[in-house]
Amino acid sequence: MIGRLSREMLRRGSRISVAVAWATSHNDVAQVLMLRKVQPKIARLVFGTTNGLTEPALLEHFIGHPGARAIWGNVPMMHAKVFLFESKRHWSALVGSSNLTGGGFERNIEAGVFVSGGARGADAEVLGSIKKFIDDVYQMGDPITAKRLGEYAVTRKKTMKSMPRKAARRRTGKASTELESFDWTAYVNAIKKSDGAEERLDLLETAQRWLRKTDGFASLNNKKRQLLAGLVIRNPRHEETAEGEYEEHWAAFGRMTAARAFWTAVNEHGDQVGKALAAIPSRGEVSERNYLDFIARLKRAFAGKVTFKIAVASRLLMMKRPDVFFCLNSKNQHSFRQAYGARRITIENYWRQVVERIQGSPWNRDMLMSPPKRGLAGRLWRNRAAMLDSIYANWD
């Protein structure tokens, strides 16, 4: 609703003024602002750059524009979100919580107040107040030049690279950096710097091939079921299995061997485990209802005699949909909870404490409109939730 309204006002208005905290190019409103025929209409355009969350590629479109400025750095923190559209006899303004991002205008739950009026009387006074606020913010900024943008891009890159490490670092009595602080580029860089990323990707892609080429988990032989489930016995010699896979590789996302009842469920009740996984769609959207159905069915595989932990359930979920689910285990849970500010994670709250937090992260949501398809970026996108293990697992 907010995005549609703003796009319409952008096209109608003859004078446009905008002040926003953060901005990216992956949304329809920004795409309209970048149009050559629209840029002459821009009277004031002010971007905040706190924590490097505004995209340099977007700022580049406004180099040299007399009405465009940026508040470089974190002090003072630019946090306003004001959009003003004027014509000769009428004006409209949107003031609210939406940044100029894909999340702000297309996916998040946002709130905003839309006001409009004429050119006289009380309406004119309100218009004057809004314009004065934007002008005051504009005066706090500096012109967008190629030199200044280059400096910002370098600083931003360093900031983005450091944030995932800070988020994963264990601390005592201190909160770690939240994942709201980095974008897709930072996510990819963090994976590249991690150990065993290629091995993890190969493993996930192998799992997908196994599950696609058959009727699902239940039709696999016991060895493949065990590998998918993380029931991997330590194999220091890395001996190859009959399936041509090195067992030890399948421990990349943690071992589930301590869960004795899991061995029984996988080996003797594979059909029930398969029915549980069938509750999760192979493609497209996965809902909380799908997750709850999976849990209810998985309990049947354990014959109701034991309660399984989230590590077991999330391991299976991750193998089915690595783009949605993150395998939580003893090696990554502490760092993940710190990074996302999550409470103790259980079967009951996993969807909201883990899945929804991942889906709401900028590095994830801002790429949904134009996801990468090729190369390493494409592989990471298809396995994005699962690959967080590369950032947060602590094997020390």
C-alpha positions in Angstrom: 0.0 0.0 0.0 2.7 2.5 1.0 4.9 1.6 -1.9 2.0 1.9 -4.4 1.0 5.2 -3.0 4.5 6.6 -3.1 5.1 5.5 -6.7 1.9 7.2 -7.8 2.9 10.4 -6.1 6.3 10.3 -7.6 4.8 10.2 -11.1 2.3 12.9 -10.4 4.4 15.4 -8.4 6.2 18.3 -10.1 8.5 18.8 -7.1 9.8 16.0 -4.9 11.5 16.2 -1.5 12.7 13.1 0.4 14.7 12.5 3.6 15.4 8.9 4.6 17.6 7.1 7.0 18.6 4.2 4.7 18.1 3.5 1.0 18.8 0.7 -1.5 18.0 0.4 -5.2 16.1 -2.9 -4.9 12.7 -1.4 -4.7 10.2 0.2 -7.1 10.2 3.6 -5.4 14.0 4.0 -5.7 13.8 2.8 -9.4 11.4 5.6 -10.1 13.6 8.2 -8.4 16.6 7.1 -10.5 14.7 7.7 -13.8 16.2 10.6 -15.8 12.8 12.1 -16.4 12.1 12.1 -12.7 15.4 13.5 -11.4 14.7 17.1 -12.6 11.7 17.1 -10.3 13.8 16.4 -7.2 14.1 19.5 -5.0 15.6 17.9 -1.9 16.9 14.3 -1.5 18.8 13.5 1.7 20.2 10.1 2.6 21.5 8.9 6.0 24.4 6.5 5.9 24.6 5.1 9.4 26.4 1.8 9.6 26.8 1.8 5.8 23.3 0.6 5.3 22.6 2.9 2.3 23.7 1.3 -0.9 26.6 3.1 -2.8 25.1 2.0 -6.2 22.0 4.1 -5.4 24.0 7.1 -4.3 26.0 7.0 -7.5 22.9 7.9 -9.5 22.8 11.3 -7.7 26.4 12.4 -8.0 26.4 16.1 -8.8 22.6 16.5 -8.4 22.1 20.0 -6.8 19.3 18.8 -4.6 20.9 15.5 -3.4 22.9 15.3 -0.2 24.1 12.6 2.2 24.8 12.8 5.9 28.1 10.9 5.9 28.9 8.9 9.0 27.0 7.9 12.1 26.9 11.3 13.9 24.4 12.8 14.0 22.3 9.7 13.3 19.9 10.4 10.4 16.7 8.5 11.2 13.9 10.5 9.5 11.6 9.0 6.8 9.7 11.9 5.1 8.4 12.0 1.5 6.9 15.2 0.1 5.2 15.6 -3.3 4.1 19.0 -4.6 2.2 20.3 -7.6 1.0 23.8 -8.3 -2.2 23.7 -6.2 -1.8 20.5 -4.1 0.7 18.6 -2.0 0.9 15.2 -0.3 3.3 13.9 2.3 4.1 10.5 3.8 5.7 10.5 7.2 6.3 7.1 8.9 8.7 4.2 9.5 9.5 3.1 6.0 13.0 3.5 4.7 13.7 3.6 1.0 14.3 -0.1 0.8 12.6 -3.2 -0.4 11.7 -4.1 3.1 10.4 -0.7 3.9 8.1 -0.4 0.9 7.3 -3.9 -0.1 7.7 -6.5 2.6 7.9 -5.2 6.2 5.0 -4.3 8.5 5.3 -0.5 8.5 3.2 2.4 9.7 2.9 5.9 8.1 0.7 8.9 8.1 -0.4 10.3 4.8 -1.4 14.0 4.8 -2.4 16.3 1.9 -3.7 19.7 1.3 -3.8 22.9 -0.8 -1.7 25.9 -1.2 -3.5 28.3 1.2 -4.5 28.7 4.9 -3.7 26.0 7.4 -2.7 23.6 4.7 0.0 26.0 3.6 1.3 26.2 7.2 1.6 22.4 7.5 3.4 22.3 4.1 5.8 25.0 5.3 6.6 23.0 8.5 7.4 19.8 6.5 9.5 21.7 3.9 11.4 23.4 6.7 12.2 20.1 8.4 13.5 18.6 5.1 15.5 21.8 4.4 17.1 21.7 7.9 18.1 18.1 7.4 19.4 19.0 3.9 21.6 21.7 5.4 23.2 19.0 7.7 24.3 17.0 4.7 27.0 17.3 2.1 26.9 17.0 -1.7 27.3 13.6 -3.2 30.5 13.6 -5.1 32.5 10.8 -6.8 35.3 11.3 -4.3 33.1 11.3 -1.2 31.2 8.3 -2.5 34.4 6.4 -3.1 35.5 7.1 0.5 32.1 6.0 1.8 32.3 2.8 -0.2 35.7 1.8 1.2 34.6 2.6 4.8 31.3 0.7 4.3 33.1 -2.4 2.9 35.4 -2.5 6.0 32.4 -2.1 8.3 30.4 -4.8 6.5 33.2 -7.3 6.6 33.8 -6.8 10.3 30.1 -7.0 11.4 29.6 -10.8 10.8 32.7 -11.5 12.8 31.5 -9.3 15.7 28.1 -11.0 15.6 29.7 -14.4 15.9 32.2 -13.6 18.6 31.4 -14.9 22.0 31.1 -12.2 24.6 30.5 -12.1 28.3 27.9 -9.7 29.5 27.8 -7.8 26.2 25.4 -8.0 23.4 26.9 -8.7 20.0 26.2 -6.9 16.7 22.8 -7.6 15.3 22.4 -9.0 11.8 20.3 -5.9 11.0 23.7 -4.3 10.5 24.8 -6.0 7.3 23.5 -6.7 3.8 23.9 -9.4 1.1 27.4 -8.3 0.2 28.5 -8.7 3.8 26.8 -12.1 4.1 28.7 -13.3 1.0 32.0 -11.9 2.2 31.5 -13.6 5.6 30.9 -17.0 3.9 33.9 -16.6 1.7 36.2 -16.0 4.7 34.9 -19.0 6.6 36.4 -22.5 6.6 34.6 -25.3 4.7 32.1 -23.2 2.8 32.6 -25.1 -0.4 32.2 -28.5 1.4 29.0 -27.4 3.0 27.5 -26.2 -0.3 28.5 -29.5 -2.0 26.9 -31.4 0.8 23.6 -29.5 0.6 23.4 -29.8 -3.1 24.1 -33.6 -2.9 21.2 -33.8 -0.4 18.9 -32.0 -2.8 19.8 -34.4 -5.6 19.1 -37.4 -3.4 15.7 -36.1 -2.3 14.7 -35.0 -5.8 15.7 -38.2 -7.7 13.7 -40.5 -5.4 10.3 -40.5 -3.9 11.8 -38.8 -0.9 13.5 -39.7 2.4 11.6 -43.0 2.9 12.9 -44.5 -0.4 16.5 -43.9 0.4 18.7 -46.7 1.8 19.7 -46.6 5.5 23.2 -45.2 4.9 21.9 -42.2 2.9 19.2 -41.6 5.5 21.8 -41.6 8.2 24.1 -39.2 6.3 21.2 -36.7 5.7 20.2 -37.0 9.4 23.8 -36.3 10.6 24.1 -39.7 12.2 27.8 -39.8 11.3 30.3 -41.8 13.4 33.7 -40.3 13.7 35.9 -41.5 10.8 39.4 -40.0 11.1 40.6 -41.8 8.0 37.9 -40.3 5.9 37.0 -43.6 4.3 34.7 -43.5 1.4 31.3 -45.1 1.7 29.6 -47.4 -0.8 27.7 -44.3 -2.1 30.9 -42.6 -3.0 30.6 -40.1 -0.2 33.0 -39.4 2.6 31.0 -39.9 5.8 33.0 -37.3 7.7 31.9 -34.5 5.4 28.3 -35.0 6.5 29.3 -33.9 10.0 29.8 -30.4 8.6 26.6 -29.2 10.2 27.1 -31.1 13.4 26.6 -34.7 14.5 23.3 -36.0 15.8 24.7 -39.3 17.0 24.0 -38.6 20.7 20.3 -38.7 20.0 19.9 -42.5 20.3 16.1 -42.4 19.6 17.0 -40.6 16.3 18.9 -43.7 15.1 15.8 -45.8 15.7 13.5 -43.3 14.0 15.7 -43.0 10.9 16.5 -46.7 10.5 13.2 -48.3 11.6 10.6 -45.6 10.9 12.0 -43.9 7.8 8.6 -43.9 6.2 7.3 -41.7 9.1 10.3 -39.4 8.8 9.6 -39.2 5.1 6.0 -38.3 5.7 7.1 -35.6 8.1 9.4 -34.1 5.5 6.6 -34.2 2.9 4.8 -31.6 5.0 7.5 -29.1 3.8 7.0 -27.9 0.2 10.0 -28.6 -2.1 9.7 -25.2 -3.8 8.0 -21.9 -3.1 6.8 -20.5 0.2 7.0 -22.4 3.4 4.6 -21.4 6.1 4.5 -21.8 9.9 1.6 -24.2 9.4 3.9 -26.4 7.2 6.5 -26.4 10.0 3.9 -27.3 12.7 2.6 -30.2 10.5 6.2 -31.4 10.1 6.7 -31.5 13.9 3.4 -33.3 14.5 4.3 -36.0 12.0 7.9 -36.3 13.2 6.6 -37.1 16.7 5.0 -40.2 15.2 8.3 -41.4 13.9 9.5 -41.3 17.5 6.5 -43.3 18.5 5.6 -40.7 21.1 8.1 -42.4 23.6 10.7 -39.6 23.6 10.9 -35.9 23.0 13.4 -34.9 20.3 15.3 -31.7 20.4 15.4 -28.8 17.9 18.9 -29.9 16.6 17.4 -33.1 15.3 14.3 -31.5 13.7 16.2 -28.5 12.2 18.8 -30.9 10.7 16.1 -32.6 8.6 14.4 -29.4 7.7 17.7 -27.8 6.5 18.3 -30.8 4.2 14.9 -30.4 2.6 14.9 -26.6 2.4 18.3 -25.0 3.0 17.0 -21.7 1.8 14.6 -21.5 4.7 15.9 -23.5 7.6 19.0 -23.2 9.8 20.3 -26.3 11.6 20.7 -25.3 15.2 23.3 -27.3 17.2 25.6 -27.0 20.1 28.4 -25.4 18.0 26.4 -22.5 16.6 23.5 -21.9 18.9 25.2 -19.5 21.3 26.6 -17.2 18.6 23.3 -17.3 16.6 21.3 -16.3 19.6 23.6 -13.4 20.4 23.6 -12.2 16.8 19.8 -12.2 16.5 19.0 -11.4 20.1 17.0 -14.7 20.3 15.9 -16.3 23.5 16.3 -20.0 24.3 15.2 -21.8 21.2 12.9 -24.8 21.4 10.7 -26.9 19.1 7.8 -24.6 20.0 9.4 -21.3 19.2 11.9 -22.2 16.5 9.8 -20.8 13.6 9.5 -17.3 15.2 12.9 -17.2 16.9 14.9 -18.5 13.9 13.0 -18.6 10.6 11.2 -15.3 10.9 14.4 -13.6 12.1 16.4 -14.9 9.2 13.6 -13.9 6.7 13.5 -10.4 8.2 17.2 -9.8 7.9 18.3 -7.1 5.3 20.8 -9.5 3.7 17.9 -11.8 2.9 14.8 -9.7 2.3 16.4 -7.0 0.1 17.4 -9.6 -2.5 14.0 -11.3 -2.8 13.0 -9.1 -5.7 16.1 -9.9 -7.8 17.9 -12.9 -6.3 21.3 -14.0 -7.7 21.1 -17.1 -9.9 24.6 -17.9 -11.1 28.0 -18.5 -9.6 28.8 -18.6 -5.9 26.2 -16.0 -5.2 23.5 -18.1 -6.8 24.6 -21.2 -4.8 24.6 -19.3 -1.6 21.2 -17.8 -2.3 19.7 -21.3 -2.8 21.2 -22.4 0.5 21.3 -19.1 2.4 19.7 -20.1 5.7 21.7 -23.3 6.1 25.0 -21.5 5.2 24.8 -19.3 8.3 26.5 -22.2 10.0 29.7 -21.1 8.3 29.5 -17.8 10.1 28.3 -18.9 13.5 29.7 -22.4 14.1 32.4 -22.4 16.7 34.6 -25.6 16.6 37.2 -24.4 19.1 
